[in-house]
Amino acid sequence: MSENEENLIFNPSQQVIDGAIVKEYDQLYKYSIENREAFWAEQAEMLGWYKKWDKVLDSSNPPFYKWFVGAKTNIIHNAIDRHQTTANRNKLAFLWEGEDGLVRTFSYHALNREVSQFASVLKSMGVVKGDIVTIYMPQIPELVFAMLACAKIGAAHSVVYGGFSSEALLERITDAKSRVVITADGGFRRGKATQLKDIVNKALEMCSVVEVVITVRRTGEDVYMENDRDYWYHDLKALPIASTKCETEVMNSEDMLFLLYTSGSTGKPKGLVHTHGGYSVYTSTTHRMVFDIKPEDRFWCAADPGWITGHSYIVYGPLINGSTIFLYEGAPNHPYPDRWWKMIDKYGITILYTSPTAIRGLMRYGESWVNRHDISGLRLLGSVGEPISPEAWKWYHRVVGKGKAPIMDTWWQTETGGFMITPIPITPLKPGSATKPFFGNELGVVDDEGNDVKTGEQGNLVIKAPWPGMTCCINEDKERYYDTYWKRFEKQGWYSAGDAARIDKDGYYWIIGRTDDVIKVSGYRLGTAEVESALATHHLVAEAAVIAVPHELKGNAIHAFVVLRHGTEQSRVLEAELKEHVGKVMGPIAKPEAVVFVDLLPKTRSGKIMRRVLKARALGLDEGDLSTLEE
Ligand code: WTA
């Protein structure tokens, strides 16, 4: 970023400052890091607990930190139960619009009934506390009900993004040992019905752990249902067992709430674990303070519930805060590029939280599509998932925010559970910077030895102290958790984020991007190793390496370099076939943008692929030090 951009500042209006819940940053930040446990205890006091904690933070065995030790809770107690005895009971909890225009709405009372019914059904199908249920669904209300129903009865959910392939789904079901899978016949996307149940059926042909599949009817398309395994949700819901009364299970603060698979730099996806107590406190506090939540807000987080952003800021944070949430099923440009703006107008959405990829995509159609609708009710905007370019930031601010809605550019990760670096509405903003650490958080940008880099210089982003939203571990693999995040700076005891960043002269953070072998494509997180092994499963591929190259719409695109098996002819047809193959193995988002055939991959003498050399060549840059190159 140039000096110029660092000096461009958007100050909040007096109206924003006057209305803000948190009116001051510096002092509260200082207090929050000097009195970390007291600060988090104060936030936790705002929630309901069956039994309060004996200790806010147990740091006796780092990095295996425990939050709110000894407390008894259930996230559902705060997200649903507590609202039943307040004015929120008849407040709108959830507004949903299908791509086909179908609208469904639920008050907190209705949400409670739906979730309790789903929970009763799960119980009757033998789900017990401690089970892990896999959920593979389109963006329909039942996805949210299913997640909440699992939590209510003390089962953990593992939501697998509906864009993943049957192979990817199978891998996650098997790793989680899910006995029960919840799915739907499909959903609508760009006017067509997706075939989710078929993908589940295919995954289960190769799997013996699943005993029960519950299928929600959405599209009405014909699907294959297997006797004694497959049940329609509407059939189960009609039975007397599907009671609208269901006790919420009492959980320990540190009990597993969910498992969420995410790509890392090596090997298969990691199942990250989040827990009931700390996660409840962290998601609700960050949501309330950063989005300045008022009772009358209508909050739209336009992520897919299948990713962490959806878990924390469609479902849990907002419901704990008693907000009205909005969920939309389909494509942003269906049937026309003004679909989002039309819905924001129609439902009176006041806060929109989305990704730079979505913004770039909508920007492409031009502002006249936005200006057809009255979206002046938007008072705050948010961005997440990848760095937002100053250009996209300014468009978002001017065209969508009408020059008055501040943009909360939130940096965080699946692992962190919630926002780590983010403005609050009163923060003076610099387009492209996520600004400063959220309360309670200490971060830094350091060199490989752990020394602070100079102001303005690029380095490794680290988190220096524990926070309540942090993942507690990788499911059943403590060692991998330690090795992945904590080993690099083990002397200092810091969490290594895997991102490069800079801090400018005003203490603002500028996130540059991943430093490890994780690629962000349209904000989706993919591992180079996963894409490479997907390519390697093709019978004509001997070896493959993939890199990220900048892409105007997607942020990054995947370029694959492939060595074919001896005697295989290179062709355009094979190029296209390999792209399709990756799409089939992993899911459409992982399809490489380009496949380049090479005779050899650049490797070090110890056999490690030098992706940096491939990248330099692809971008026409200096290849740097090649002394370790084998050939
Ligand atoms: C990137 C998504 C720049 C970053 C919540 C991080 C961002 C990874 C931002 C985590 C942002 C997320 N600015 N980069 N505001 N937010 N990232 O686990 O590289 O899907 O490490 O979590 O996304 O991706 P994940």
Residues whose N, C-alpha, C, O or C-beta is under 5 A from the ligand:
A	BS01	WTA	S383 V384 G385 E386 P387 D409 T410 W411 W412 Q413 T414 A434 A497 D499 I511 G513 R514 G523 R525
